[in-house]
Amino acid sequence: MQDILSMLHALRRPALLMRAARIGAEDYRRSTHLPRLLGYGVLPRHGSALLKLMEIENELNTQRVSGNSSYSLVKHVDVLIAMVSEARVLRAAQTA
């Protein structure tokens, strides 16, 4: 099985979505944003959070590609922002 960061690197999403996520990641606050996406309670570790976010994002991307009427662009960007931010923390921990 690939490690989390390799799986994340393999994702191919439209450039505009990823650009919005990278810009939004500058204002990401884990304690505020993550509970809204994953549910309230104890925050999971960065790796676990990233795996859950990737599952949510995969479902949103499937809705986007299929043209599903319940697709939410705002939620998709919000999840991508959290993914980018959590991945940055993991990368920093690996290099330290």
Protein Blocks (a to p, Z undefined) as FASTA:
>chain_A
ZZfklmmmmpccdfklmmmmmmmmmmgcfklmmmmmnogcjdddfklmmmmmmmmmmmmm
mmmmnopakbcfklmmmmmmmmmmmmmmmmmmmmZZ
